[in-house]
Amino acid sequence: MEDYDKYLEYLEYQKHYSNYTVDNYKEDIDAYFAYLNREGIDYLKIEYSDIRLYLMYLKEEKKEKASTIGRHLSALRSFYRYLASIGKVDSNLFLLISAPKKEKNLPRYFEYNELEELFAVPDLTTALGQRDRLILELLYATGIRVGELVNIDLRDINRDQQQILIRSGKGNKDRIVLYGEYAKEILDLYLKEGYQELKKGEEKALILNNQGRRITTRGVRYLLTNLIHKTSLHKNISPHMIRHSFATHLLNEGCDILSVQELLGHASISSTQIYTHVTTERLKEVYRDAFPRAKKGGNKNEL
């Protein structure tokens, strides 16, 4: 489909979105076209009622969460904005649709001791073990997204300053992240040994798969699932849980929210504020456990 192909090129070459972001847009729009084909609807003649029925389909038949439906809407708003700009549709009807209210789920994160157990799993005597440990250390040390991690090239790393240039792909909003001594130690080991063993040809990527090529986001998720199964932890791990841990631990240790916002690469402070709810819940727990008069039956001898 010519309009669709040109739109994806527009995202990549004019909006400068990363391959990861473009793939996400493509996945959501492909699902939309599959639905239209099933219902016999022309994407250029879409009506408001068709959109409402599509959202009902996502919610009731596909059982998608509100956050996922909102993501679909965002991708389709962007697609139809493009179609309107080139005169293929008169207006963007998706602008008339509000995203469903998201569930107020607090981000899940690891406790310090859980991370220590997870980090101890990779075998540092092997190339893949060094790579796996580096993935864990970089995700936690920097708070970067997995899509940003897999896009890191060797040229993006300043080892003297312990800094990495992150090419986010989101409107060209590149940023610098820092990493500490633990990440430095495994990075040095990996570049000296594991990377040299894994690398094939002129590959520029930092994180390589077992074939010596740039690892994919799916590959990172797969290896993290395998690592968690080798621990005593009973959690459904995702790369974002480590990002959540990075932000939560920073705030727990007294870092100000504006600094956390910048380190995470959030465009809006509202995206970062969800972590303050996590730390507030943690403070409540500490208060209830430690303060004598926080609950009935406290230590009255201190009065």
C-alpha positions as CSV (number, residue, x, y, z in Angstrom):
1,M,0.0,0.0,0.0
2,E,1.7,3.1,-1.2
3,D,0.3,5.6,1.4
4,Y,1.3,3.2,4.2
5,D,4.8,2.6,2.9
6,K,5.4,6.3,2.4
7,Y,4.2,7.0,5.9
8,L,6.7,4.6,7.4
9,E,9.5,6.3,5.3
10,Y,8.3,9.6,6.6
11,L,8.6,8.4,10.2
12,E,12.1,7.1,9.6
13,Y,13.6,9.7,7.4
14,Q,11.8,12.9,8.2
15,K,10.7,12.4,11.9
16,H,14.0,10.5,12.5
17,Y,12.2,7.9,14.7
18,S,14.2,4.8,15.7
19,N,13.7,1.4,14.1
20,Y,12.1,0.3,17.4
21,T,9.6,3.2,17.4
22,V,8.7,2.7,13.7
23,D,8.2,-1.1,14.3
24,N,5.8,-0.3,17.1
25,Y,3.8,2.1,14.9
26,K,3.8,-0.5,12.1
27,E,2.5,-3.3,14.4
28,D,-0.4,-1.1,15.6
29,I,-1.4,0.0,12.1
30,D,-1.1,-3.5,10.7
31,A,-3.6,-4.7,13.3
32,Y,-5.9,-1.8,12.3
33,F,-5.7,-2.8,8.6
34,A,-6.4,-6.4,9.5
35,Y,-9.6,-5.3,11.2
36,L,-10.7,-3.1,8.3
37,N,-10.1,-5.9,5.8
38,R,-12.2,-8.2,7.9
39,E,-15.0,-5.7,8.1
40,G,-14.7,-4.6,4.4
41,I,-14.0,-0.9,5.3
42,D,-11.9,1.4,3.1
43,Y,-9.3,3.2,5.3
44,L,-9.8,6.4,3.3
45,K,-13.5,6.4,3.9
46,I,-13.5,5.7,7.7
47,E,-16.3,7.2,9.7
48,Y,-16.5,8.1,13.4
49,S,-18.8,5.1,14.1
50,D,-16.2,2.8,12.5
51,I,-13.5,4.1,14.9
52,R,-15.8,3.5,17.9
53,L,-16.5,0.0,16.8
54,Y,-12.8,-0.6,16.4
55,L,-12.1,0.5,19.9
56,M,-14.8,-1.8,21.2
57,Y,-13.2,-4.6,19.2
58,L,-9.9,-4.0,20.9
59,K,-11.4,-3.9,24.3
60,E,-14.0,-6.6,24.2
61,E,-12.7,-9.1,21.6
62,K,-8.9,-8.6,21.9
63,K,-9.1,-7.9,25.6
64,E,-6.5,-5.1,25.3
65,K,-5.7,-2.9,28.3
66,A,-6.6,0.8,28.3
67,S,-2.9,1.7,27.9
68,T,-2.6,-0.6,24.8
69,I,-5.7,0.9,23.3
70,G,-4.3,4.4,23.9
71,R,-1.1,3.4,22.1
72,H,-3.1,2.2,19.1
73,L,-5.0,5.5,19.0
74,S,-1.8,7.4,19.1
75,A,-0.4,5.5,16.1
76,L,-3.6,6.0,14.1
77,R,-3.8,9.7,14.9
78,S,-0.3,10.1,13.6
79,F,-1.1,8.0,10.5
80,Y,-4.3,10.0,9.6
81,R,-2.5,13.3,10.4
82,Y,-0.1,12.3,7.7
83,L,-2.9,11.3,5.3
84,A,-4.6,14.7,5.9
85,S,-1.4,16.5,5.2
86,I,-1.0,14.9,1.8
87,G,-4.7,15.4,0.9
88,K,-5.8,11.8,1.1
89,V,-8.5,12.5,3.7
90,D,-10.4,15.7,4.5
91,S,-9.9,15.5,8.3
92,N,-8.3,13.4,11.0
93,L,-11.3,11.8,12.7
94,F,-9.1,10.2,15.3
95,L,-8.6,13.6,16.9
96,L,-12.2,13.4,18.0
97,I,-11.6,10.3,20.0
98,S,-10.3,10.5,23.6
99,A,-8.0,7.7,24.8
100,P,-9.5,5.5,27.5
101,K,-8.6,6.3,31.0
102,K,-5.5,4.3,32.0
103,E,-5.5,1.9,34.9
104,K,-3.6,3.5,37.8
105,N,-1.0,0.8,38.2
106,L,2.1,1.8,40.0
107,P,5.3,0.7,38.3
108,R,6.8,-2.6,39.5
109,Y,10.4,-2.5,40.5
110,F,13.1,-4.6,42.1
111,E,14.4,-4.3,45.6
112,Y,18.1,-3.8,46.0
113,N,18.7,-7.4,47.2
114,E,16.7,-8.8,44.2
115,L,18.9,-6.9,41.8
116,E,22.0,-8.3,43.5
117,E,20.8,-11.8,43.0
118,L,19.9,-11.2,39.4
119,F,23.2,-9.6,38.6
120,A,25.0,-12.6,40.0
121,V,23.5,-15.1,37.5
122,P,25.6,-14.4,34.3
123,D,28.9,-16.4,34.0
124,L,31.6,-13.8,33.6
125,T,34.0,-16.4,32.2
126,T,32.0,-16.6,29.0
127,A,31.4,-14.0,26.3
128,L,27.6,-14.2,26.5
129,G,27.8,-14.1,30.3
130,Q,29.8,-10.8,30.1
131,R,27.3,-9.4,27.6
132,D,24.3,-10.4,29.8
133,R,25.8,-8.8,32.9
134,L,26.6,-5.7,30.9
135,I,23.0,-5.5,29.7
136,L,21.7,-5.7,33.3
137,E,24.3,-3.1,34.6
138,L,23.6,-0.6,31.8
139,L,19.8,-0.8,32.1
140,Y,20.1,-0.2,35.9
141,A,22.9,2.3,35.9
142,T,21.4,4.5,33.2
143,G,17.6,3.9,33.3
144,I,17.6,3.7,29.5
145,R,14.8,2.0,27.5
146,V,15.6,-1.4,25.9
147,G,15.1,0.2,22.5
148,E,17.8,2.7,23.4
149,L,20.1,0.1,24.7
150,V,20.2,-2.0,21.5
151,N,20.8,1.1,19.4
152,I,24.0,2.1,21.3
153,D,27.1,2.0,19.0
154,L,30.7,1.9,20.2
155,R,31.2,5.5,19.0
156,D,28.4,6.7,21.4
157,I,30.5,5.7,24.5
158,N,32.9,8.1,26.2
159,R,34.8,5.8,28.5
160,D,36.9,8.5,30.0
161,Q,33.9,10.5,31.2
162,Q,31.7,7.4,31.8
163,Q,29.0,8.8,29.5
164,I,26.9,7.4,26.8
165,L,25.1,9.3,24.0
166,I,21.6,8.0,23.7
167,R,19.9,8.4,20.4
168,S,16.3,8.2,21.4
169,G,14.7,8.4,18.0
170,K,11.9,10.5,19.6
171,G,12.0,13.8,17.7
172,N,15.8,13.7,17.7
173,K,15.9,14.3,21.4
174,D,19.3,12.8,22.1
175,R,20.7,12.9,25.6
176,I,23.7,12.0,27.6
177,V,23.5,9.4,30.4
178,L,26.0,8.5,33.0
179,Y,27.2,5.1,34.4
180,G,29.1,4.2,37.5
181,E,31.9,2.0,38.5
182,Y,30.0,-1.3,38.5
183,A,29.0,-0.7,34.9
184,K,32.4,0.5,34.0
185,E,34.1,-2.6,35.3
186,I,31.9,-5.0,33.2
187,L,32.0,-2.7,30.2
188,D,35.8,-2.8,30.2
189,L,35.8,-6.6,30.6
190,Y,33.3,-7.1,27.9
191,L,35.1,-4.9,25.4
192,K,38.4,-6.6,26.1
193,E,37.2,-10.2,26.0
194,G,33.5,-11.0,25.2
195,Y,33.0,-8.4,22.5
196,Q,36.1,-9.5,20.6
197,E,34.9,-13.1,20.7
198,L,31.3,-12.2,19.5
199,K,32.0,-9.5,16.9
200,K,31.6,-10.4,13.3
201,G,32.7,-8.1,10.4
202,E,32.3,-4.4,10.7
203,E,29.4,-4.4,13.2
204,K,29.2,-1.1,15.1
205,A,26.7,-2.1,17.9
206,L,27.8,-2.4,21.5
207,I,25.4,-5.2,22.5
208,L,25.8,-8.3,20.2
209,N,23.8,-11.5,19.8
210,N,25.4,-14.9,19.6
211,Q,25.9,-14.5,15.9
212,G,27.9,-11.3,16.3
213,R,25.2,-8.9,15.2
214,R,23.2,-6.2,16.9
215,I,20.9,-7.8,19.4
216,T,17.1,-7.1,19.1
217,T,14.7,-5.8,21.8
218,R,13.1,-9.2,21.6
219,G,16.4,-10.9,22.2
220,V,17.0,-8.8,25.3
221,R,13.6,-9.7,26.7
222,Y,14.2,-13.4,26.0
223,L,17.6,-13.4,27.8
224,L,16.2,-11.5,30.8
225,T,13.4,-14.1,31.1
226,N,16.0,-16.9,31.1
227,L,18.1,-15.0,33.7
228,I,15.2,-14.5,36.1
229,H,14.4,-18.3,35.9
230,K,17.8,-19.0,37.3
231,T,17.1,-17.0,40.5
232,S,14.8,-17.5,43.5
233,L,12.7,-14.5,42.4
234,H,9.1,-15.1,41.3
235,K,8.5,-12.1,39.1
236,N,7.6,-11.6,35.5
237,I,10.6,-9.5,34.5
238,S,10.7,-6.9,31.7
239,P,13.4,-4.5,30.8
240,H,11.2,-1.7,31.9
241,M,11.2,-3.1,35.5
242,I,14.9,-2.3,35.7
243,R,14.2,1.2,34.4
244,H,11.5,1.6,37.0
245,S,14.0,0.4,39.7
246,F,16.6,3.0,38.6
247,A,14.1,5.8,39.0
248,T,12.6,4.5,42.2
249,H,15.9,3.9,43.9
250,L,17.2,7.4,42.9
251,L,14.2,9.0,44.5
252,N,14.4,6.8,47.6
253,E,18.0,8.0,48.0
254,G,17.0,11.7,47.8
255,C,17.5,12.6,44.2
256,D,15.3,15.4,43.0
257,I,12.5,14.7,40.5
258,L,13.8,17.1,37.9
259,S,17.1,15.3,37.7
260,V,15.4,12.0,37.4
261,Q,13.2,13.4,34.6
262,E,16.3,14.4,32.7
263,L,18.1,11.1,33.2
264,L,15.0,9.2,32.1
265,G,14.6,11.4,29.0
266,H,11.0,12.2,29.9
267,A,9.6,15.2,27.9
268,S,7.1,16.0,30.7
269,I,7.5,16.0,34.4
270,S,4.1,14.2,34.7
271,S,5.6,11.1,33.2
272,T,8.2,11.1,36.1
273,Q,5.7,11.9,38.8
274,I,4.4,8.3,38.9
275,Y,7.6,7.3,40.7
276,T,6.8,9.7,43.5
277,H,3.7,7.7,44.2
278,V,5.9,4.6,44.6
279,T,8.3,6.3,47.0
280,T,5.4,7.8,48.9
281,E,3.9,4.3,49.4
282,R,7.4,3.2,50.6
283,L,7.5,6.1,53.1
284,K,4.0,5.1,54.4
285,E,5.2,1.6,54.9
286,V,8.3,2.7,56.8
287,Y,6.2,5.1,58.9
288,R,3.7,2.5,59.9
289,D,6.4,0.0,60.8
290,A,8.7,2.4,62.7
291,F,6.6,5.1,64.3
292,P,5.2,4.1,67.7
293,R,1.9,5.9,67.4
294,A,1.3,5.2,63.7
295,K,-1.2,2.5,64.7
296,K,-3.1,1.2,67.7
297,G,-1.0,-0.9,70.0
298,G,2.1,1.4,69.7
299,N,4.7,1.7,72.4
300,K,3.0,3.8,75.0
301,N,6.0,3.7,77.3
302,E,7.6,6.4,75.3
303,L,4.7,8.9,76.1
